Structures are given as structure tokens and as C-alpha cells.
Amino acid sequence: MRQAGTGTGGAAVAVVVPVAVPLLLLLLLARSPPAAAGDSQKSDARLVSEQFSQAPQKLAFYSWYGSARLFHFRVPPDTVLLRWLLQVSRGSGPTCTNVEITVYFRYGAPPVINPLGTSFPDNTSVQPSFFLKMLHSNASINISHPAPGDWFVAAHLPPSSHKIEVKGFVPTCAYIFQPDMLVVRVVEVSILEPDVPLPQTLLSHPSYLKVFVPEYTQELRLELQGCASNGSLGCPVRLTVGSATLPGNFQKVLTCSGPTQACHLLLPSPPWDRWLQVTAKSLAGPRVSVAFSAVAALTACRPWSVNFQHLLQSSPNQSSNASTGLLPPTPSYQDLDRTGRVGGGSFCLRSFPVLREDVDVVSVRFQPLDRVSVLVQSDMPSVMRLNLNTGMDSGGSLTISMRVNKTAIANTSVVACVTAASPLLSFNASLSCTTAFFQGHPLSLSASSPTANLIIPYPETDNWYLSLQLTCPERPEECEQALVLVETTLNLVPCLNDCGPYGQCLLLRRHGYLYAGCSCKAGWRGWSCTDNSTAQTAAQQKAAALLLTLSNLVFLAPIAISVHRSLLVEASVYAYTMFFSTFYHACDQPGEAVLCILNYDTLQYCDFLGSGVSIWVTVLCMARLKAALKYVLFLLGALVFAMSLQLDRRAAWNTMGPCLFAIVVMVTMWVYRCGRRRHCYPPSWQRWVFYLLPGISMAAVAITIYTSMMTSDNYYYTHSIWHMLLAGSAAFLLPPREQHTKPWACSQKLTCHYEICKNHRDELYTVT
């Protein structure tokens, strides 16, 4: 066994590798596991088992986040045990070997992973992901008392070798991964009402309780009263509060083993507006009875908020001033004295209503309703709530930017804390940004650093809170009358800065769930394509663009030869290929050296189509077919290429299939002529030595480079060589002109002589 998990409680996460999956399933469905039911081997009738599964997915070698396969599960409420059954299967070919598979788990949002060890953007807060490495075997992971809601599992193979493989040309091994989720949940849970003692008796099974924490709860106090073990004093009870989450775990554990009859647990800033799980387990022997009464006490937090009535009563002048962020305190603020009381009622926070504006998919803008700036004072925190609980907001990045005027914060500072589930309501001397079950993200503003930024990739599905408070570490008396306006910019974006100039922000989908990721180019790496450790310089990018585009000028040779030999259709195809290949690669470049005259997908399709049809017409032209049959095959081949590339433009056999058919036609015609003429065809040895053998050699080298030597690092050089070899082989392999055809005969036919025009006119007169 190996334990995983951090925090006070340390939820048990057991990893077992390998294990028989069918046997685990039978054991789980037959009886309740000991981890969920206590120390007794007797079954607990309060527990029921359920199973959830998703369709398996084929794993890929990791190159960016889109390479990882994501699975989305939903854990039902009142679950006391979650068991993941991980199954891996592979093909049986010779290329199938044991590879290491990495599996990540996270609650509330997709896991933020970094297998390549790249750097994240500045001011990015990333929690380490809980992961498991496994070979070609099955594994099981147990999580006690998991948090209900969204859970995500991501898996991938080791980092890729950056080799560009032609689809379907080289046999590959398929690694299939499928996670199954088995849960054990409680159907009888005792409700712990505030300030109402709930008697409990523990014998062999634990007691499952839950208490509802309403919004604006400042703290929760759980206490065990009148605890006795078989009539004697002492309280051998362990109380587990909260749910386990991954990667972090902040469950609280209260162990009452002392001689006193009462013990308590105080939870500041508990999660708002949700049920909180409480499990009581006896630490005495299996036949020792323990009795106690559980009491939950809630301390309410009275918010002072800018209400909608105040907004509607604001004059147009006030609204105009508010939009500039320079509005002085409103009368409602002035009514609030330094003791935090209005009309005898105490307050613990200032709540600023926030408008959520949905801009696009995984794109949200947050802004205060009545002003750009947020008023911050020292007596209580100013809180803004960001609603990210729609279930579709965890696939982007939460960006928070704050700015303050240097002169307004000369001798003071503003501390801030970003948390989920509940805000931080008490900024202590250590400025710890931690609530009851969440480690927040601290920020600070001062005269030396008047701006602060925070980036949270893939925020958990929940209500997020930004708490701000004014502090005076050197002169506390200066904070009593100080007011500071803090400008905030709060957004949820799919990708930070749209992945920059060297990346592309792509939306990924797993069933109905959408999430975003950055695909980087030009050697840039990282979560937002900001890691330039292996990036290409501007000169290297321009050189690569020139290589890929200017190498297509070699097609001028087969174009000129085709025109010289009156092969106008072939020349047109080569010109088409040269044009679209040039501008496709000009559009395919990242950063500065980029030029797109059409849609990128259109240019790519035309480039692939031109390359395939060029090979097709070259081979059929070598077959020396009759003109009518040759042009029919030209047209049919172009239509077949258009259809196959529409199906899958990267599949090798979609291009190689028609080309092999053309080669069969050519060889058949050559063999037929050899048999009819009683000697080899083509008959001239000079044709074989100086044209056919060089052309075939260049074509063979080009195919070898295209199928087995291209990588993402040498792509600019190898693909440029492919262009030149393809065009050069076409120039060598084109057959000589017919004996009765003069050089540049096509240009002569285009000239309109007087006799031809006269005859044509006479014919028109005759018809008329």
C-alpha cells in the first residue's frame, strides 16, 4: 500500500498495482469494503454500491495538452468510498512494448499537468497534480470520503519523439485506456441541525452525519458532549470533517481520546451553501460502546453590500463618476462607522455585487455593478464573488489583475486572497490565505508594487471569492481613516493571451465538456507557449519560411519541360502544385514570417491535392497512353484524390493507393510494348541511364525522407528537400515529345494566322 494525500486529515488514497479487476468488482458489489464500513467484517445495510463507466480511449504520446485523454465523472452526494479501476490493453504487434502510462486525478477541474517540465507564465499559481505511473497492467485507487461533484481523470503515454509519422504507413501499437468508477454511498445520513444536540452511539459501524453550512457563515464549531465509553469517562472517537479532493486534501480530523467529556473543532470560513460531511468512528474495541452528543454551532457573518436599490437610486452624475472609478464614498458608506455598525448591527465584510458577462465559450468577464474600483478599508475585508459554478467554466484560465494609485497607498498596503467555496474573512498578522478546507492564492499591493496579477489555470467548479483588506504594518493608526480604491480586472479566458504569437488556442471536447489548450510552434513550449528555452530566433523562422516556400520554385523545371513537349495538362498540374504549396507553407509558419492568402485549411487541402495529382499525372504520362484514355484517367484520378483527401488527408494510402494503381498501369503498358516490339521499353539505354534511373532514385529518396526521416525539429530542411526531389523527379521522368511534335508546338498553335481566321469566318458565314 502507498498513501497519498496532504493536509490535516490526509484522506486515504490507496494504490494497488496490479490487481484483478473482475475480482475487485465482485468483492465491491458483494459486500461493503472495510475502509467504508469500519473495522467490523459485518456488512452495513446503510451502504449501497454503484458503478459508472466511460468508453475507452486510445492513448497518445504526449506533446501538448491535447495529447492527454480526458475522462469526466460525477461523484454522487453522500459517497464514503470512491474506487477507480484502471484498465489498460494494447495490441499484439511487434511494435507493442511495455510503456509507462501516466494517469492524473483531480477534483473540480481537469488536472494541470507538465510532463515536459516547461515553465508556466509569470504569476501563475499551479498546484501539483496527483498522478500514478503504471505499465501494461491494471490498477486500483481508493479515495475515502470523496467530494461530490466533478472528477477528472487524464492519461497519456510518455513524451513523443517529435517524429512526423505518415498515418497508416508504419505499423503502430494501440494502447487503450479505460477507467471505471465504483462508489459506495450512504443512504441513511443523520442531519446535524445547528445548536441541536444529536445523540449518537458507536459500536461496530461509524456514524455518518452532515451539516448544512449556509451562505455568510463566519465559522463552524463542532463539539462532542457527554461522551462516555461503556459508562466510563473518556471519548475514544475520531471525527473526520470534510471531503477528500485531489491533488490537495484539507480534511480536518478531531481525535477525542482524552479523559475530558467534551472536545471541539473550530473551522473558520467553512464552505458556503453546501452540505459538510462528518464521520464519527470509534477508537475503542470492536465490542465497546461509545455514546456522545454531536453539536454544531454556526456563527453568522452579516454582510454589508451595495444593493440594487442603491444602484437604481443613483443619479446619472453618480453613475458617470462611478464609471471613472473616482466616486467618493456613498452615503451608505458614510453611515458605516469605524466599529462596523449601522443601526446597532455588526458587519464582517463588504460585499460588492459582481456582474457576470458571458462573452464566448469558456470566456467570461466579471465587473462590479456600480463602479470599476473597489473600496478597501482596514476594519473588514471587501469581498467580490465570481460565479464559476456552471460546470463549463473549469476548462479555461481565471485571470485577476489589480491596480492601485501609488499616492493613495503611500504608507499602507492592500492584501488580497483568492479562494474557492468561501472567502477569507480574517486577515491575521501572518497574512495566511487559508480557509477551512482551501489553500488560497495570496496577493498584495503597495507603493513599491502598485499592480498585482494572478493566473489560475483550470479553476475548480465553484464560487470563487476575492477578499481585499487594507493593512498598515508600520503605523496601524493610519489605517483607521484610510480609504483606498483598487481597480480590478477579472476574466475567464480559454487561453492566456490567446497563446501568444507562437501558439494556437484550441478548444478540446470530451462528450459535452469543453476545455482549452495551447498548441505551440517555432520551438516555443509551455502552458501558454511562453517557454522560449528551445524557441527559434526570428532569423531562423525567416530562413525556415524561405526554405519551405522557395524550394517549390524547382517545379519551374517540370513546368518548362512540359510546355516544351506540348504536355499542357501536366504543366497546369505542376503550376497548381507549386502555387498552393508555396502559399500553404507561407501560411503554416508561426510568428513574424507568415502570409495567408486563403483560409489555412483550404491551402492545406489544395497542397495535399496538388502533390498527389502531380504524382498521378507524371506516372500516367510515362505510360504513353492514347490521348483520350490518358485525359479520362487524369480526370478520374483527380476526382478520386479529392474524395480520399476529404475523408482523411493525412492517411498514407489515400495518396499511395491511386499512385500504385497508376504505376501498375504504366508497368502493364511497358510490358505490353516490350512483348509486341520484342525488345525492352523504353528502347534507348540513354533514356534509362540519364533520365529514368535518376528520376526513380530521386523519387525513392523523396518517399524515404517523407515517410521516415521527418521530425518537428528538422521539418524545415527535410520537407524542403522533399519539394525539390519531387519536382526534380518529375522533370527527369517526363517522357520525350512525340516525333511528329515540334518543340514549343503549343505556343505556335496559339498564334492566330490570317488564313486560319479567314477560314473560320467563312465557315461562320456558311452556317449563317
C-alpha positions in Angstrom: 0.0 0.0 0.0 1.1 3.6 -0.6 -0.7 6.5 1.0 -1.2 9.7 -0.9 -2.8 13.0 0.1 -1.8 16.1 2.1 -3.4 18.2 4.7 -4.6 17.8 8.2 -6.8 14.9 7.6 -4.9 13.0 5.0 -7.6 11.1 3.3 -6.6 7.5 2.5 -5.7 7.1 -1.2 -4.5 3.6 -1.6 -2.8 2.5 -4.8 -2.7 -1.2 -5.7 -0.8 -2.4 -8.8 -1.6 -4.9 -10.2 -5.0 -6.2 -9.2 -7.6 -8.4 -10.8 -10.3 -6.0 -11.9 -13.1 -8.6 -12.1 -12.3 -9.8 -8.6 -12.4 -6.3 -7.2 -15.7 -5.7 -8.8 -17.2 -8.8 -7.4 -15.8 -8.0 -3.9 -17.1 -4.5 -4.0 -20.6 -5.4 -5.1 -20.8 -8.4 -2.8 -20.2 -6.5 0.4 -19.1 -3.2 1.7 -15.4 -2.6 1.9 -13.8 -2.4 5.3 -12.5 1.0 4.6 -16.0 2.3 4.3 -17.8 0.2 6.9 -15.4 0.3 9.8 -13.4 -2.4 11.5 -16.2 -4.9 11.6 -16.5 -7.5 8.9 -20.2 -7.4 9.1 -22.0 -5.7 6.2 -23.6 -2.3 6.7 -27.1 -2.0 5.4 -26.8 1.7 5.1 -24.3 1.4 2.2 -25.1 0.8 -1.4 -22.7 0.4 -4.4 -22.9 1.9 -7.8 -20.7 1.7 -10.9 -20.0 4.2 -13.6 -18.0 3.7 -16.8 -17.0 5.6 -19.9 -15.9 4.4 -23.4 -12.3 3.6 -23.6 -9.9 5.9 -25.5 -6.7 5.3 -27.4 -3.7 6.9 -25.7 -1.2 9.1 -27.5 2.4 10.1 -26.8 2.5 13.5 -25.1 3.4 16.6 -27.0 0.9 19.1 -25.7 -2.2 19.1 -23.5 -4.4 17.8 -26.4 -2.4 14.6 -26.4 -3.8 13.6 -23.0 -7.1 11.8 -23.0 -9.6 13.3 -20.5 -12.4 11.4 -18.7 -15.1 13.3 -16.8 -17.1 11.6 -14.0 -19.6 12.8 -11.4 -19.5 11.5 -7.9 -22.9 11.4 -6.2 -23.5 13.0 -2.8 -23.0 11.1 0.4 -20.3 8.9 -1.1 -17.9 7.4 1.5 -15.7 5.4 -0.8 -14.5 6.0 -4.4 -12.6 3.4 -6.2 -11.0 3.9 -9.6 -10.4 0.7 -11.6 -7.9 1.5 -14.3 -7.6 -0.9 -17.3 -5.0 -0.8 -20.0 -4.9 -3.0 -23.1 -2.5 -3.0 -26.0 -2.2 -4.5 -29.5 -0.3 -7.7 -30.3 2.0 -6.4 -33.0 5.8 -6.5 -32.8 5.9 -2.8 -32.1 3.9 -3.2 -28.9 6.1 -3.0 -25.9 5.6 -2.1 -22.3 5.4 1.7 -22.0 4.9 3.8 -18.9 1.4 5.3 -18.7 0.8 8.4 -16.5 -2.7 8.9 -15.0 -3.7 12.1 -13.3 -6.7 12.7 -11.0 -8.3 16.0 -9.9 -11.5 17.2 -8.3 -13.4 20.1 -9.8 -11.4 20.7 -12.9 -9.1 18.9 -15.4 -5.6 18.3 -13.9 -2.9 20.9 -14.7 0.0 18.7 -15.9 3.5 19.4 -17.1 5.2 16.2 -18.3 7.8 18.1 -20.3 9.0 20.2 -17.4 8.3 23.5 -19.1 7.8 26.9 -17.4 4.5 28.5 -16.7 3.7 32.2 -17.3 4.6 34.6 -14.6 2.2 35.0 -11.7 0.6 31.6 -12.5 -0.5 29.5 -9.5 -0.3 25.8 -10.1 -1.0 23.0 -7.7 0.9 19.8 -8.2 -1.3 17.1 -9.7 -1.8 13.7 -8.1 -0.7 11.1 -10.6 0.1 7.4 -10.9 2.5 5.8 -13.3 1.6 2.3 -14.5 2.8 -0.2 -17.1 0.7 -2.6 -19.1 -1.4 -3.7 -16.2 -4.5 -2.9 -14.2 -4.5 -0.7 -11.2 -6.9 0.4 -8.4 -7.1 3.6 -6.4 -9.3 4.1 -3.3 -10.3 7.5 -2.0 -12.2 7.7 1.3 -14.9 10.3 1.7 -14.5 12.0 -1.8 -16.0 15.3 -2.5 -19.2 15.1 -4.5 -19.3 16.6 -7.9 -17.0 16.7 -11.0 -13.9 14.4 -11.0 -11.5 14.3 -13.9 -9.0 11.6 -15.0 -6.3 12.3 -17.6 -3.9 9.8 -19.1 -1.1 9.8 -21.7 1.9 7.9 -22.9 5.5 9.2 -22.4 6.6 12.3 -24.3 6.7 11.9 -28.0 9.9 11.6 -30.1 8.7 14.5 -32.3 8.9 12.2 -35.3 6.4 13.0 -38.0 4.8 9.7 -38.9 2.7 9.2 -42.0 -0.6 7.8 -40.9 -1.1 4.2 -42.0 2.3 3.8 -43.5 4.3 2.4 -40.4 2.5 -0.1 -38.1 1.9 1.4 -34.7 0.7 0.0 -31.4 -2.6 1.0 -29.9 -2.8 1.4 -26.1 -6.4 1.5 -24.9 -7.2 3.1 -21.5 -10.5 2.8 -19.7 -11.3 4.0 -16.1 -14.3 2.6 -14.2 -15.7 4.4 -11.2 -17.1 2.4 -8.3 -18.7 4.3 -5.4 -20.1 3.3 -2.1 -22.6 5.8 -0.7 -24.7 6.1 2.4 -28.5 6.1 2.1 -29.1 6.9 5.8 -27.3 10.1 6.9 -28.2 11.9 10.2 -28.8 15.6 9.8 -26.9 17.7 12.3 -29.0 20.8 12.9 -27.3 23.9 14.3 -27.4 24.2 18.2 -29.4 21.0 18.5 -27.5 18.1 20.2 -27.7 14.9 18.2 -27.2 11.7 20.3 -25.0 9.0 18.7 -23.9 5.6 19.8 -20.9 3.9 18.1 -20.3 0.2 18.3 -19.0 -1.5 15.2 -20.0 0.8 12.4 -19.2 4.6 12.1 -21.8 7.2 12.2 -22.4 9.3 9.1 -23.6 12.9 9.7 -23.8 16.0 7.7 -24.5 19.7 8.5 -25.6 22.3 6.1 -23.4 25.5 6.0 -25.5 28.4 4.8 -24.0 31.4 2.9 -22.3 34.1 5.1 -21.2 31.7 7.8 -18.1 33.0 9.5 -17.1 29.9 11.4 -18.4 26.5 12.3 -17.9 24.8 15.7 -18.3 21.1 16.1 -18.4 19.7 19.6 -18.9 16.3 21.2 -20.7 16.5 24.5 -21.4 13.9 27.2 -19.0 11.4 25.7 -18.6 8.1 27.6 -17.3 4.7 26.7 -19.3 1.9 28.4 -20.3 4.2 31.1 -16.8 5.5 31.9 -15.3 8.8 31.2 -13.2 9.4 28.1 -14.1 9.8 24.5 -12.3 7.4 22.1 -13.8 9.0 19.0 -12.3 10.2 15.8 -14.2 12.8 13.9 -13.5 13.4 10.2 -14.9 16.6 8.8 -15.0 17.5 5.1 -14.4 15.7 1.8 -11.3 14.5 0.2 -10.1 16.3 -3.0 -7.2 15.8 -5.3 -4.5 17.0 -5.6 -4.9 18.8 -2.3 -6.7 17.4 0.8 -7.7 19.7 3.7 -9.9 17.4 5.7 -10.0 18.1 9.4 -9.7 15.3 11.9 -10.7 15.6 15.5 -9.5 12.9 17.9 -11.1 12.9 21.3 -9.1 10.4 23.3 -8.5 12.4 26.4 -10.3 12.0 29.8 -12.5 15.0 29.2 -16.1 14.6 28.3 -16.2 17.4 25.7 -13.9 18.3 22.8 -14.5 20.6 19.9 -13.2 21.6 16.4 -13.4 25.2 15.2 -13.5 25.8 11.4 -13.1 29.4 10.2 -14.6 30.3 6.8 -16.2 26.9 6.1 -17.5 26.3 2.5 -20.7 28.2 2.0 -24.1 26.9 0.8 -23.4 23.2 0.9 -23.6 20.1 3.0 -20.5 19.3 5.0 -19.8 15.6 5.6 -18.9 14.4 9.2 -17.9 10.9 10.0 -17.6 9.7 13.6 -15.7 6.5 14.2 -15.0 4.7 17.4 -11.4 4.2 18.5 -12.3 1.7 21.2 -12.5 -2.1 20.8 -15.0 -3.8 18.4 -17.4 -4.6 21.2 -17.1 -1.4 23.2 -20.0 1.1 23.0 -19.3 4.8 22.8 -22.1 7.3 23.3 -22.0 11.1 22.8 -24.0 14.0 21.5 -22.8 16.0 18.5 -23.5 19.7 18.4 -22.9 22.1 15.5 -22.8 25.9 16.2 -22.7 28.4 13.3 -21.5 32.0 13.6 -23.3 34.1 11.1 -21.5 36.8 9.1 -23.6 39.8 8.4 -22.5 41.3 5.0 -22.8 45.0 4.1 -23.4 45.1 0.4 -24.2 47.6 -2.3 -27.8 46.6 -3.1 -29.7 47.1 -6.3 -32.0 49.7 -4.7 -29.0 51.8 -4.1 -27.9 51.4 -7.7 -31.3 52.4 -9.1 -31.4 55.5 -6.8 -28.0 56.7 -8.1 -28.2 59.8 -10.1 -26.7 60.0 -13.7 -23.9 62.1 -12.4 -23.0 59.5 -9.8 -23.1 56.7 -12.4 -20.8 58.7 -14.6 -18.3 59.3 -11.8 -18.6 55.6 -10.8 -17.6 54.6 -14.3 -14.3 56.5 -13.9 -13.6 54.8 -10.6 -13.3 58.2 -8.8 -16.6 58.2 -7.0 -16.3 59.2 -3.3 -17.9 57.0 -0.6 -21.7 57.0 -1.0 -24.0 57.9 1.9 -24.3 54.2 2.7 -20.6 54.0 3.2 -20.6 57.1 5.4 -23.3 55.6 7.6 -20.9 52.8 8.3 -18.9 53.8 11.4 -15.4 52.5 12.4 -16.9 49.9 14.7 -18.6 48.2 11.7 -22.1 49.0 12.9 -25.1 50.5 11.2 -28.1 50.9 13.4 -26.6 48.6 16.1 -25.9 45.7 13.7 -22.3 44.4 13.3 -20.8 43.5 9.9 -17.9 41.3 9.0 -17.4 42.0 5.3 -18.3 44.4 2.5 -19.9 42.6 -0.4 -19.6 44.0 -3.9 -22.1 42.6 -6.3 -20.4 41.4 -9.5 -21.9 41.2 -13.0 -21.1 38.1 -14.9 -21.0 38.6 -18.7 -20.6 35.5 -20.8 -18.5 36.5 -23.8 -18.0 33.2 -25.6 -17.2 29.6 -24.9 -15.1 29.4 -21.7 -14.9 33.2 -21.8 -16.5 35.3 -19.1 -16.0 38.9 -17.9 -16.6 40.0 -14.3 -17.1 43.6 -13.2 -18.6 45.3 -10.2 -22.1 46.6 -10.8 -21.7 50.2 -9.7 -18.0 51.0 -10.2 -14.7 50.0 -11.7 -12.8 50.4 -8.4 -13.4 48.5 -5.2 -13.4 50.4 -1.9 -10.9 48.8 0.6 -10.6 49.7 4.3 -8.9 48.2 7.3 -11.8 47.3 9.5 -13.2 44.4 7.4 -12.5 42.8 4.1 -14.1 43.8 0.8 -15.3 40.7 -1.0 -16.2 40.0 -4.6 -17.8 36.7 -5.6 -17.0 35.2 -9.0 -19.6 32.6 -10.2 -17.7 29.8 -11.8 -20.1 27.1 -10.9 -21.9 26.5 -14.2 -19.9 23.3 -14.8 -18.4 24.7 -18.1 -16.1 27.3 -16.5 -13.3 25.0 -15.3 -11.8 24.5 -18.8 -10.2 28.0 -19.1 -7.9 30.2 -17.1 -9.0 32.7 -14.4 -7.0 35.9 -14.6 -7.1 38.5 -11.9 -5.4 41.9 -12.2 -5.4 44.6 -9.5 -4.0 48.1 -9.7 -3.9 51.0 -7.2 -2.7 54.6 -7.3 0.8 54.9 -5.7 -0.1 58.2 -3.9 -3.2 56.6 -2.3 -1.2 53.8 -0.8 1.9 55.6 0.3 2.1 54.4 3.9 -0.3 51.5 3.6 -0.7 48.2 1.7 -3.5 46.1 0.4 -3.5 42.4 1.0 -5.8 40.1 -1.1 -6.7 36.5 -1.1 -8.4 34.4 -3.8 -10.2 31.4 -2.5 -12.9 28.9 -3.6 -16.1 27.9 -1.7 -15.8 30.7 0.9 -13.9 34.0 1.3 -11.2 34.7 3.8 -12.8 36.8 6.5 -9.9 37.4 8.9 -6.6 38.6 7.7 -4.3 37.8 10.7 -0.8 39.1 11.3 0.8 36.2 9.3 -1.5 37.1 6.3 -2.2 33.4 5.9 -4.5 32.9 2.9 -6.2 29.6 4.1 -9.9 28.9 4.8 -11.2 25.8 6.5 -10.7 23.4 3.5 -8.9 25.5 0.9 -5.4 26.9 0.4 -5.9 30.3 -1.2 -3.8 32.4 -3.5 -2.3 35.5 -1.8 -1.7 38.9 -3.5 -0.5 42.2 -2.2 -0.4 45.8 -3.3 2.0 48.6 -2.1 3.6 51.8 -3.2 6.6 49.8 -4.5 4.4 47.3 -6.3 1.1 49.0 -7.2 0.0 46.2 -9.5 -0.6 42.5 -8.9 -1.6 39.7 -11.2 -2.8 36.1 -10.7 -3.4 33.4 -13.3 -5.2 30.2 -12.2 -5.4 27.6 -15.0 -8.4 25.3 -14.9 -10.1 26.7 -11.8 -12.3 24.4 -9.8 -16.1 24.4 -10.4 -17.2 26.6 -7.5 -17.9 30.1 -6.3 -14.6 31.9 -6.1 -14.0 34.9 -3.9 -11.6 37.8 -4.0 -11.1 39.3 -0.5 -9.2 42.6 0.0 -8.2 44.5 3.1 -6.1 47.5 4.0 -3.2 47.0 6.4 -0.6 49.4 8.0 2.2 47.2 9.2 4.3 50.2 10.4 1.7 52.7 11.7 -1.6 50.9 12.4 -3.3 54.2 13.4 -3.0 55.5 9.8 -5.4 52.8 8.6 -8.3 53.9 10.7 -9.5 56.7 8.4 -7.8 55.5 5.2 -9.7 54.6 2.1 -8.2 53.0 -1.0 -9.8 52.4 -4.4 -8.5 49.3 -6.1 -9.1 48.7 -9.8 -9.8 45.1 -10.6 -9.9 43.3 -13.9 -11.4 39.8 -13.6 -11.8 37.5 -16.6 -12.1 33.8 -17.5 -10.3 33.2 -20.8 -9.8 30.0 -22.8 -6.1 30.6 -23.2 -3.9 33.3 -21.7 -3.2 36.0 -24.3 -4.6 33.6 -26.9 -1.4 31.5 -26.6 0.8 34.4 -27.8 2.2 34.9 -31.3 3.8 31.4 -31.3 0.8 29.3 -30.3 -2.8 28.5 -31.3 -5.6 28.3 -28.8 -7.7 25.2 -29.5 -10.9 24.1 -27.9 -11.0 20.4 -27.0 -14.1 18.4 -26.3 -14.9 15.3 -24.2 -18.5 14.5 -24.9 -20.3 17.7 -23.8 -17.4 19.1 -21.8 -15.2 21.8 -23.4 -11.7 22.8 -22.4 -8.9 24.8 -24.0 -5.2 24.2 -24.6 -2.3 25.8 -26.4 -0.5 24.2 -29.4 2.9 25.8 -29.7 5.1 26.4 -32.8 8.6 27.5 -33.7 10.1 25.7 -30.7 8.1 27.5 -28.1 6.7 25.4 -25.3 4.8 25.7 -22.1 1.2 26.0 -20.9 0.7 29.3 -22.8 3.6 29.0 -25.3 5.8 31.3 -23.2 8.8 29.0 -22.6 11.5 30.1 -25.1 14.2 27.6 -24.0 14.1 25.8 -27.3 12.5 28.6 -29.4 13.7 29.6 -32.8 15.0 33.1 -33.4 13.4 35.5 -35.8 16.2 34.8 -38.3 15.7 31.0 -38.0 12.0 31.5 -38.6 12.5 33.6 -41.7 15.1 31.1 -43.0 12.7 28.2 -42.5 9.9 30.1 -44.3 12.2 30.9 -47.2 13.3 27.3 -47.4 9.8 25.9 -47.5 8.4 28.4 -50.0 11.3 29.0 -52.4 12.1 25.2 -52.6 8.8 25.0 -54.6 10.4 27.0 -57.4 12.1 23.8 -58.6 8.7 23.0 -60.1 9.5 25.5 -62.8 11.7 22.9 -64.3 9.0 20.3 -64.9 6.6 23.1 -66.0 9.1 24.3 -68.6 9.8 20.8 -69.8 6.0 20.0 -70.1 5.4 23.1 -72.1 8.4 22.4 -74.3 7.0 18.9 -75.0 3.4 20.0 -75.5 2.2 18.5 -72.2 -0.1 21.3 -71.2 -2.3 19.4 -68.7 0.8 18.2 -66.8 2.2 21.7 -66.8 -1.0 23.1 -65.4 -0.9 20.5 -62.6 2.7 21.3 -61.7 1.9 25.0 -61.7 -1.1 24.4 -59.4 1.1 22.4 -57.0 3.8 25.0 -56.9 1.4 27.8 -56.2 -0.6 26.3 -53.4 2.4 24.5 -51.8 4.2 27.9 -51.7 1.4 29.8 -50.1 0.4 26.9 -47.8 3.9 26.9 -46.2 3.9 30.6 -46.1 0.7 30.4 -44.1 1.8 27.5 -41.9 4.7 29.5 -40.3 4.4 30.9 -36.8 5.3 34.3 -35.5 6.6 37.0 -37.9 7.1 35.1 -41.1 3.5 34.3 -42.0 1.3 35.1 -45.0 -2.1 33.7 -45.6 -3.9 34.5 -48.9 -6.7 32.0 -48.1 -8.1 30.0 -45.2 -5.4 27.8 -43.7 -7.4 24.6 -44.1 -8.1 25.4 -47.8 -4.5 26.0 -48.5 -3.5 22.7 -46.8 -6.1 20.8 -48.8 -5.0 22.2 -52.1 -1.4 21.5 -51.3 -2.1 17.8 -50.5 -4.3 17.5 -53.6 -1.7 19.0 -55.9 1.1 16.8 -54.6 -1.0 13.6 -55.1 -2.3 14.6 -58.6 1.3 15.6 -59.7 2.5 12.1 -59.0 -0.6 10.7 -60.7 -0.2 12.6 -64.0 3.5 12.0 -64.1 3.2 8.2 -63.9 0.3 8.1 -66.4 2.2 10.3 -68.7 5.1 7.9 -68.6 2.7 5.1 -69.6 2.2 6.7 -73.1 -1.5 6.0 -73.3 -3.7 7.3 -76.1 -4.8 10.9 -75.6 -8.4 10.2 -74.9 -7.7 7.4 -72.4 -5.0 9.5 -70.7 -7.1 12.5 -70.1 -10.0 10.4 -68.9 -7.7 8.8 -66.3 -6.3 12.3 -65.4 -9.8 13.5 -64.6 -10.9 10.4 -62.7 -7.7 10.3 -60.7 -8.2 14.0 -59.7 -11.7 13.2 -58.5 -10.6 10.2 -56.6 -7.8 12.2 -54.9 -10.3 14.9 -54.0 -12.7 12.3 -52.4 -10.0 10.4 -50.5 -8.3 13.6 -49.1 -11.7 14.8 -47.9 -12.1 11.6 -46.0 -8.6 11.8 -44.4 -5.9 13.9 -45.9 -3.1 12.5 -43.7 -3.7 8.9 -44.4 -0.8 7.4 -46.4 -2.9 5.0 -48.5 -5.3 7.7 -49.6 -2.4 9.0 -51.7 -0.4 5.9 -52.3 -3.4 3.8 -53.4 -4.1 5.8 -56.6 -0.4 6.2 -57.3 0.2 2.5 -57.1 -2.7 1.9 -59.5 -1.0 4.4 -61.9 2.3 2.5 -61.6 0.5 -0.8 -62.4 -1.0 0.8 -65.5 2.4 2.1 -66.5 4.2 -1.2 -66.0 1.5 -3.0 -67.8 1.8 -0.7 -70.8 5.6 -1.1 -70.8 5.4 -4.9 -70.6 2.9 -4.9 -73.4 5.2 -2.8 -75.7 8.2 -5.0 -74.7 6.3 -8.1 -75.9 5.0 -6.5 -79.0 8.3 -5.0 -80.1 10.5 -7.9 -78.9 12.9 -5.6 -77.1 13.0 -3.6 -73.8 10.9 -0.5 -73.5 11.9 2.3 -73.4 14.4 1.1 -76.0 17.2 3.6 -75.6 19.8 2.9 -72.9 20.5 6.7 -72.7 16.9 7.1 -71.6 17.4 4.6 -68.8 20.7 5.9 -67.6 20.3 9.7 -67.9 16.6 10.0 -67.1 14.7 7.1 -65.7 17.3 5.9 -63.1 18.0 9.4 -61.7 14.3 10.2 -61.6 13.4 6.9 -59.9 16.2 7.4 -57.4 15.1 10.9 -56.6 11.5 9.7 -56.1 12.7 6.8 -53.8 14.8 9.2 -51.7 11.9 11.6 -51.5 9.5 8.9 -50.3 12.1 7.7 -47.8 12.5 11.2 -46.4 8.8 11.9 -46.3 7.9 8.6 -44.5 10.7 8.0 -42.1 13.1 11.0 -41.6 10.9 14.0 -40.9 10.7 15.3 -37.3 9.4 18.5 -35.9 13.0 19.8 -35.5 14.3 19.1 -39.0 10.9 19.6 -40.8 12.0 22.8 -42.5 15.0 21.1 -44.1 13.7 17.7 -44.9 10.4 18.9 -46.3 12.2 21.4 -48.5 14.3 18.6 -49.8 11.1 16.7 -50.4 9.8 19.6 -52.6 13.0 19.7 -54.6 13.2 15.9 -55.1 9.5 15.6 -56.1 9.8 18.3 -58.7 13.2 17.1 -59.9 12.0 13.5 -60.3 9.0 14.8 -62.4 11.4 16.7 -64.6 13.5 13.6 -65.2 10.6 11.1 -65.6 8.5 13.0 -68.1 8.6 11.2 -71.4 10.2 12.8 -74.5 8.0 14.6 -77.0 6.4 12.7 -79.9 8.4 12.5 -83.0 5.9 14.5 -85.1 5.6 17.2 -82.5 7.8 20.2 -82.8 9.4 21.9 -79.6 7.1 24.6 -78.2 4.4 23.5 -80.6 1.7 24.6 -78.2 2.8 28.2 -78.4 2.6 28.0 -82.2 -1.0 26.8 -82.1 -2.0 29.8 -80.0 -0.9 32.2 -82.8 -3.9 33.3 -85.0 -2.7 33.5 -88.6 -4.7 35.3 -91.3 -5.6 32.1 -93.2 -6.9 30.3 -90.1 -9.0 33.3 -89.1 -10.3 33.7 -92.7 -11.4 30.1 -93.0 -13.0 30.3 -89.6 -15.0 33.4 -90.7 -16.0 31.7 -94.0 -17.3 28.8 -92.0 -19.3 31.1 -89.8 -20.8 32.8 -92.9 -21.7 29.4 -94.3 -23.5 28.4 -91.2 -25.3 31.7 -91.0 
